[in-house]
Amino acid sequence: MTLQISRNIEIDDKWLEEAFIRASGPGGQNVNKVASAVQLRFDLEGCDTIPPDVKARARRIAGSRLTKDGHILIEAQQFRRQEANREDARKRLIDLLRKALVPPKARKKTAPSRAQKAKRLDAKKRRGDIKKMRGKIPE
């Protein structure tokens, strides 16, 4: 089975590792007995279907979810059912990777207009004049 990220990028299940753990929080006896939370581990560095520029952006987006060995770790424990948490974790991984597909917009340098510069200097001059008026009055 594969995860479809975009038209030309898909992730094979060999890059994914799932572990089922006990969820934290309320839930009574069920939470103490059933391992319904999912810990999804994706080998970002090892995956060869993702281009290097997308990997770099994914590393930045993943933030603290990225481990030292280059794995993205996603924990899902919102639902009581293991299967629902599994789907949620996979959906969150897909969303993260789709965000990484979009290259950032290039910043265009802009300079203030002549009128803006004049307005700023005029405001500075006025403020300076006000401060001058606060001084002691010569006798």
C-alpha positions in Angstrom: 0.0 0.0 0.0 1.2 3.5 -0.7 0.4 7.1 0.4 -0.4 9.4 -2.5 1.1 12.8 -1.8 0.8 14.4 -5.2 0.4 13.3 -8.8 4.0 12.2 -9.1 5.0 11.6 -5.5 3.9 8.6 -3.5 5.3 6.9 -0.4 5.7 3.2 -0.1 4.8 1.5 3.2 8.4 0.4 3.6 9.3 4.0 4.7 6.5 4.0 7.4 6.6 2.3 10.8 3.6 2.2 13.1 3.6 1.5 16.8 0.5 1.3 18.9 0.7 2.7 22.4 -1.6 3.5 25.2 -3.3 6.9 24.9 -3.1 9.4 27.7 -6.0 11.4 29.2 -9.6 10.4 30.2 -11.2 7.2 29.1 -11.7 5.1 32.2 -10.6 1.5 32.2 -10.5 1.4 28.4 -7.5 3.8 28.3 -5.6 1.5 30.7 -6.2 -1.7 28.7 -6.2 -0.8 25.0 -3.3 0.5 23.0 -5.3 2.8 20.7 -2.9 5.6 20.1 -0.7 5.4 17.1 2.9 6.5 16.7 3.7 6.9 13.0 7.4 7.1 12.1 8.3 8.2 8.6 11.9 7.9 7.3 12.3 11.2 5.5 16.0 10.9 4.9 15.8 7.4 3.5 12.8 8.0 1.3 14.0 8.3 -2.3 10.7 9.4 -3.9 10.8 12.8 -2.3 13.0 15.5 -4.0 15.8 17.1 -1.9 14.2 20.6 -1.9 10.9 19.2 -0.6 12.8 17.2 2.1 14.5 20.4 3.3 11.1 22.2 3.5 9.6 19.2 5.3 12.4 19.2 7.8 11.7 22.9 8.6 7.9 22.3 8.8 8.2 19.2 11.0 10.2 21.1 13.7 10.2 19.2 16.9 8.6 16.2 15.3 11.8 15.5 13.4 14.2 13.1 15.2 18.0 13.3 15.0 18.1 10.3 12.6 15.8 12.0 10.1 12.5 10.4 11.0 9.2 12.4 11.3 7.3 11.2 14.3 3.6 11.8 14.5 1.4 10.7 17.4 -2.4 10.4 17.0 -4.6 9.7 20.0 -7.7 11.8 19.4 -10.0 8.8 18.7 -10.9 5.7 20.8 -10.5 3.4 17.8 -7.0 2.3 16.7 -8.0 2.4 13.0 -9.3 6.0 13.3 -6.0 7.1 15.0 -4.0 5.3 12.3 -5.9 7.2 9.5 -5.5 10.5 11.4 -1.7 10.0 11.7 -1.4 9.2 8.0 -3.6 12.2 7.0 -1.4 14.5 9.2 1.7 13.2 7.5 0.2 13.7 4.1 -0.8 17.3 5.0 2.7 18.0 6.2 4.3 16.7 3.1 1.8 18.6 0.8 2.7 21.8 2.6 6.4 21.1 1.9 5.6 20.7 -1.8 4.7 24.4 -2.1 7.9 26.5 -2.6 8.0 29.7 -0.7 7.3 33.0 -2.6 10.4 34.9 -3.5 10.7 38.2 -1.6 10.6 41.3 -3.8 12.8 44.1 -2.6 10.9 47.4 -2.3 12.0 50.8 -1.3 10.0 53.6 0.3 8.7 56.2 -2.1 10.0 59.8 -2.1 6.8 61.0 -0.5 7.0 58.4 2.3 10.6 59.5 3.0 9.7 63.2 3.2 6.7 62.4 5.5 8.9 60.4 7.9 11.6 63.1 8.0 8.9 65.8 8.5 7.5 63.8 11.5 11.0 63.4 12.9 11.6 67.2 12.6 8.2 68.0 14.3 9.0 65.6 17.1 12.4 67.2 17.6 10.9 70.7 17.7 8.5 69.5 20.4 11.3 68.2 22.5 13.3 71.4 22.0 10.4 73.3 23.5 10.7 71.3 26.7 14.1 72.8 27.5 14.8 75.6 30.1 13.8 79.1 29.1 16.8 81.4 28.7 16.7 84.5 30.9 
